[in-house]
Amino acid sequence: MLLLLSVILLTLSTMVVGMPPMTDSQLPSEPYTLSENMILSDDALSQPTTPAPAQQILEPLPVTREAYEAALSQPAANYLGEGASTTSQGVAIHWEKYDAFFPYIVLGIAVPELPGLDRLRQEGAFDRRAYLTVSRVLDRAGKDVYDGESSFEKAPFNGINLQSIEELPGYLEGSREIHVIDDVKEADIHSVEGAVGLELPVNIQALEFAPTELGNEEKKTVGGAASLTSIDGASYAFDYMGKGKNFIKFIGYDAEGRTIPVIMQTAEVEDSTEVPTRIEVGFEVPVAKIKLFIADEVFIKTIPFTLRTGR
């Protein structure tokens, strides 16, 4: 038995080590298929379980509307999976699978890499910058079988978490479930009509606060204003004025300038143009300063599509 186990382990090790490395010569026009991100390699399973030290949190970048438009002008990714696919304004949309039990369709998208996107996410937040909305799903008889009343078709569940495409640098991918009414069969579905929406913050600026500024007058930037109103241990509350979507994230720092992880925060910031809204954040330990990152505006790019299944 020990000899057999050794042979198996040696074979697996040879397979992993013998795999050819990825090259850097892939162009944006290269085909891609959806990455199976949930599969752990043998190497990942064999790593020690000691937690890594916290990484420095990177501040958001002040990206312009023109920079976003330039990124989205790149050619659409070429999807060569088994399902139907289409492209619209640089975005690729494809059919991944159908689940007859619930039932729902899984649609995937691929978009050109967006500048600064990786720095926007707030640790622990349900943050989405891409959405896929559906207007109708038609069967072969022309009947709309889309279940638009499903709670999973509302925000934030219609959001898509974009991730890098391993085999196609320079592009991002994500997917979501599209719910249809009961008893619909995959073979009956003719087309899906909808839109990919991108919410892209423009020219993000920072408002910086020290605990000693508790109760001081508000600080302002183009997209909003805030004042520090209360401190309770490592928790901090602010009065915020501005559009909710303009508020991007908190970052806390210790006296040496190291970033401190967020452990709780306001889930969704409401619009507040006349009366301030309260926003809160809690860190692992008290901080020496906090930065609130606020965009001048949020550029919303809407890209309509029709995906035909060929049935």
Residue, then its C-alpha position, 0 to 999 in steps of 0.5 A: m500500500l505504501l509503495l502504491l501511494s508513493v507511486i501515485l504521489l510521484t505521478l502527481s508531482t511529475m504532472v504538476v512540475g511538468m506543466p509548461p509555464m504560461t508565456d507573456s506573448q498572449l495578445p488581447s485577441e487570444p481566446y479564453t474560457l472561464s477559469e475554474n477559480m474554486i479548484l485548489s491545486d495540490d501545491a495550494l493544499s500542501q502549503p503551511t497554514t500559518p497566516a500571512p502578515a497583513q498586506q498594505i492596502l492600496e489607495p484608490l487611483p484618480v482615474t479620468r472618464e477618458a481613461y475608462e473610455a480608452a480601456l473599453s475601446q479595446p477589442a472584445a475577448n474571443y470566447l471559444g467555450e461550448g456555449a453561445s456568445t456575442t460581443s457588444q462595444g468591447v464586452a463579450i457575453h457568453w452562455e455558461k450553463y443551465d440549471a433546470f432545478f431552480p431554474y436559471i441560466v448562468l451568463g458570463i462576461a469578459v471586459p477589458e481591464l479597467p484602470g484602478l478597479d483592483r483598488l476600489r474594493q473595501e475589505g468585507a464589503f459587498d462591492r460590485r462595479a459591474y452589473l448584468t440586467v435582463s429585460r427579457v428571456l424569449d423561448r422559441a415561441g416568442k414568450d418571455v420566460y424571464d422571472g424578473e420578480s425573483s429577489f435574486e434579479k434585484a440589486p445587489f444580486n445582479g452584480i458581477n464580481l470581476q476577476s482577472i482572466e488567467e489565460l488572457p492578461g488585460y481582461l476581466e471575467g465574471s458571471r451571474e445567474i439569470h432566473v427564469i420561470d418554472d418548468v422552462k427547459e434549456a432547449d426552449i430558450h431562444s435568446v436573452e436580452g439585457a445590458v451590462g452596466l459598469e459603475l466607474p468612479v471618476n477622479i477619486q479624492a481623499l479626505e483625511f481625519a485624525p482622532t483629534e479632529l472629532g467634532n471639527e467642521e466638515k471637510k469637502t471635496v468635489g464629490g462630497a463632504a464629511s466630518l468626524t462625529s464620534i469615536d468608540g474604541a476602534s470604531y469611528a462615525f462620520d456625517y457624510m453629505g453627497k451621493g452614496k455611490n460617490f463614497i468609495k471606501f475607508i482606509g485606516y493607518d497606524a502612526e507608522g503609516r501601516t494600513i489597519p484592516v477594516i472589520m465592520q462598516t456601513a453596508e450601503v451609503e445613502d444619498s444625502t444632499e440636504v441632511p447628512t447621513r451617518i457612516e461608520v467604520g471599525f478597525e482591528v485596533p484604534v488608528a492614527k488617521i483615517k482617509l475617506f475616498i470620495a469620487d467626483e462622480v460615478f461614470i455609468k456605462t451601459i452596454p446593451f446585448t442580445l445573446r441568441t442560443g441558436r435554438 
